[in-house]
Amino acid sequence: MGFKVAIVGATGNVGREMLNILEERGFPVDEVVALASRRSLGTEVSFGDRTLKVKVLDTYDFSDTDLCIMSAGGNVSKEWSPKIGKQGCVVIDNSSAFRYDQDVPLIVPEVNPDAISLFTRKNIIANPNCSTAQLVVALKPLHDHARIKRVVVATYQSVSGAGKEGMDELFTQTRAVFVADPVEAKKFTKRIAFNVIPHIDVFMDDGFTKEEWKMVAETKKMLDPKIKLTATCVRVPVFIGHSEAVNIEFENPITADEAREILRDAPGCLVVDKQEDGGYATPIDSAGEDATYISRIREDSTVDNGLSMWIVSDNLRKGAALNAVQIAELLVERGLITPKKKAA
């Protein structure tokens, strides 16, 4: 007996990717329901060789649904996730709405799987921010070995992190540049084509952006509250795949060779690190892939026990949809949920 799974935000980039990954990984489903807002009623989305007609979230009854994977933004999640959880349906939320709630576990299965048991407090599990997810996958095994004190990270985040509108804007602006049409910025604060923008999400009082704050708060919650982290988050003209230049200071000695060996054996990590032309991963290499790629691992002689590295991952997959499905798989593997139909 399989599960009944609802995808909220099924017509968006991440929602469609969630449907693809559920099918790719053979998640045990009996029924999948695609949900979205009223304006998407009747829209069709694919699930394997099946076509699903989108239903309206507002009128859907979750009482016989086992899992709801939310990818419809923070405002929708704040309104609906608690209601859905109270109907006995476990919510895996991709927004930031509940990430910092102490009664809601924030989970990357390769990093803190044991924390998932806390979901029973609200029947909600939070998915981390895309830039944080790939970072902590790489940091976790190194932290276990040598204890991380401080992390400095600069991100190079693709436009798909801003949704379909972000991807459309990069395409439209790039075409406009080539045909000498006016370049108009709508989704982003400045032109993104052939440019980089050091601004993701809103500015906070201390001068950092909300995206940068998320990386700090989420790393502390999932990995270790003692870790000091500072980030600069940058939008770059890449369609899919976030990259990060990461500098790490450890409490204990660790060499680049040791780090490579540790990361080669770590779940979710793929080391591509040859000191030669092309011997490193780039965003285009990560697109459509599940792994978090780690390259350019080297010792930093300016601090004691320092390393620098380059981390790349498909932000629509590990940064969002894949991680959500892995959370669902973890619930099943640990026997934390059973199909309601079977229970009845």
N, C-alpha and C positions, 0 to 999 in steps of 0.2 A: 504494500500500500504506500503510495507516494503522497507528497504534500501538495496543498493548494497554496500557490504563491501569487501575490499581487505586486505589480510594479507600478508605483505612482510616479508620474513624469515619464511615461513610456515613450513619448514622442520626441524627447530630447536626446542630445548626443549620448549622455551617460545612460539614460534609460534604455535606449536601443542597444548599447553595448552590454548592459546587464542581461538583456534577453539573449544576446548572442553567447555570452559566457555561461549562462545557466545551461544552454543547450550543448555548447562545446564540452563542458566538464561533466555532462551527464548527471546533473543534480536530480535527485529522485522526486520528480513532480508528476502529479496526476493531472493537474490543471494549472494553467498560468492565465492570469487576468491582467490586461493592460488598462491602466487608469490614467486619466489626465483631467484637465479643466474642460468646461463645457464647450469651449471653442474648438477642442480637438475631437469632439464626439463624432464617431463614425470613421475617423482616420484609421488606416490599417498599418500595422507593424508586423514584422516577421519574427517568428520563433521557430527556428529550424526550418522544416519544410511546411510549417503551418503559418497561416495568416490570422492574426488576431485583430478584431475590431475594438477600438478604444471605447471604454465605458467612462462614465462621469464619476469622479471621486465623490462629489457631494451626495450622491444618492446610493452609494455602494454599501452593502451590509457586510462587515468583516467578521461576523460571528462564526462563520464556518471556514474562515481563511486562517492558515497556519502561520504564514510569514508575509510581511509587507516590507518591500524594499523601497524606500523613499528617495526620490531624486527630483524634487520639485521646488527646492529652495527653502530657506529658513522660515519665512512667514507661513508657508503652507504646512511645514512640519510642526511649527509651534502650535498651530491650531488643531492639526489632525492626529499627530503621533500619540498624544496622551489618550485621545478618544479611541483610537484603534487599539492601543495597548490594553485599555480597560475592557475591550471586547474579547480579550484572550488571544489576540493575534500579536506575535512578536514583531516589533518594528526594527529594521536596520536602516538607520537614517544617514543619508549622505551629506546633509547640510551641517552648518555649524550650530544649529539651534540647541543641541543638548550635549555638545562635546565637553563642556566645562561644568556640567551638572555632576556633583559628587555621587548622585544616586544612579547615574547612567555610565556604564563602562564604555571607554573609548578603546577600540580594539584594532590592532594589527596582529593577525594570528601568528606570524613568525616572531613577534616581539613580546606580547603579554597575553597569551591565550587563557591563562588561569583567571584573569580578571572578568572573563565573560560570565561567570556564575552570578555576578551582581545584577544581571539584566532583570531578574525577577522583581526587583524593587519597583520598576515602572514598565516592564516589558518593552524597554527601548534599549537599543545598542547603537552607539555612535560610530560612524566611519570618520577617520581623520581627514584633515585637509590634504589635498593631492601632494603638495610640496613636502609635507611632513612625513607622509606614508613611506615614500622611497628613502627618505633620510634615515628614519629609525630602523628600517630593515637592514641598512648597512651599519648603523651605529651599534645596534644591540650586541652582536657577537664580539665586537671590539671592546665594548663596555664591560662585558662579562670577563674578558681576559685581562684588561689593564685599567679599568675604571676611568671614565671620561670626566675631566674637570670642566673643560670649556670648549665650545664649538663656535666657529665663525663661518657663516655660510652666505654665499651670494647665489641667488637662483637666476636661472634663465628660462622663464616659463612660457610655454607655447600659448597661442591664442585660443586653442580649444578649451583652455581652462576658463575662458570667459563665455563658453557656450557657442552655439551655432552663429550667433551674431558676431562674435569675435572672429571666427573663421571667415565668415562672409566679408567682414570689413578688410581683413588682410588681402583676400582675393580681389575685391573691388578696387582697393587702393593700388595694389600692384599693377593691375590692368590699366588703371588711370595713369600711372606714371609712364608706362610704356607707350601709351597713345597720346600723351600730353594733355589729358583731361584734368580738370581741377580735382585735387585730392581732398576729400571731406572726412573729418574725424567725427564719428557718432558714438560708437561704443567705447572707444578709448579716449584718453584725455589729450593725446597728441597723435600725430600720424604714426602708424605702426609699420607700414611698408618701408623697407630699407632703413629702419630706425630701431632704437631700443628705448623703452620707457621705464624709468626707475620708480614705478608707482603702481601697486596692485592693491585694490580695496581702498577704504577711506583712511585719511590721516587721523592720527590720535594726538593727544595733547603733548606727548613727549617727542613728536616728530617722526616716530615710526608709523608704519601703516598697519592696518588691522591684519593683513596677510602675514606680516613679519611677527606681530604679536602672537598670532595663531601658532606659528612654528615653535615659539618659545613655550607657550602654555601647554601645547599638546605633547611636546617632547618630554617636558617635566612630568606630565600626568602618566604617560605610557612607559617611560624609560627610567627616569630618576629625577626627583624634585631638586636634587643637589646640583644637577648639571647647569652650568651657565651657558647661555646661547644668545648670540646676536645675529640678526639676519638682514640682508638687503635683498628685496624681492623685485625682480625686473621682468617686464614683459618683452619678449623678443619675436621677430617675424618668422616663427616656425609654426606649422599647423598642429602637429602632435608630438608630444615628448617634452618633458621638463628636464632640465639639466641643472646641476648644482656643483659649484666649486666649494669644497669643504676643507676647513682647517681645524684639526682636533688636537687638544692638549690633554694628555693622560696623567694620571697620578703615578702610574708604574711604567717601567721601560717597555717599549714595543718597537720592533723594527719593521721596515716596509715589507721585508720577506715574510715575517711572522704574520703581518696583517693580511697579505695575499693568501697565505695558507688557511688562515682562519676564515676568511671570506669565501674562499673556494668551497669550503665545507658547510657554509651557513645556508639555511633554507631561504629560498627566494633570491639569492645573490648569484650573479654570474660575473666573474672577473675576466675582463678583456684588457690586458695590461702588458703590451709589448713596447719596448722603447725603440720604436721605428715608425716610419710614416704610415699612418692609418692603423696603428696598433692600439686603438682606443675606441670606445663606443661614442656614437653621436645620436641625437634624437631620432634621426631617420632609421637607425638600426633598432631602436627600441619599439617603434610603432608596430602595434599588433602583437607584441610579445609580452609575456607575463613577468619576466625576470627584471630585477633591478640590476643594472649594469654598473660595474665599478672599474674605473680606469685611473691612470696617472697616479698610482699610489707611490708616495715618496716621503722621505723623512724631512722634517722641518728643523733645521739647525738653529733657528732663532729662539726656540723655547726648549725647555727640557721635555723629553718624551712627546714630541710633536710629530704629527703626520698631516699631509695634504692629500686630497684625492678628488676625483671627478665622478659624479653619480648621475646616471641617466635612467629614466623610466617612462613608459607610456602612461601619461597622466589620466587618460580615460579608463585605463585598465587597473594597474596596481594603485594608482592614485584615487580610484573611485570604484568602478564597477567590479573589477576582479576582487578587490579587498572585501566588498560587500558580500559577494558570493562565497568567498572563503570563510567569512564570519558565519554565513548560513550553514556551510559544510561543517564548521566546528561545532555548531549547535547540535547537528545531527550525529556527528561522530561521538560526542560526549553524552548522547542520550538525553539532552536537555529539552528537546521538544519531540513530540510524537504527533502523527497526523490525527486531527480531530475526528475524521471519518472512522478511522480504525478504533479510536478510543470510544466512539459512540457505539 
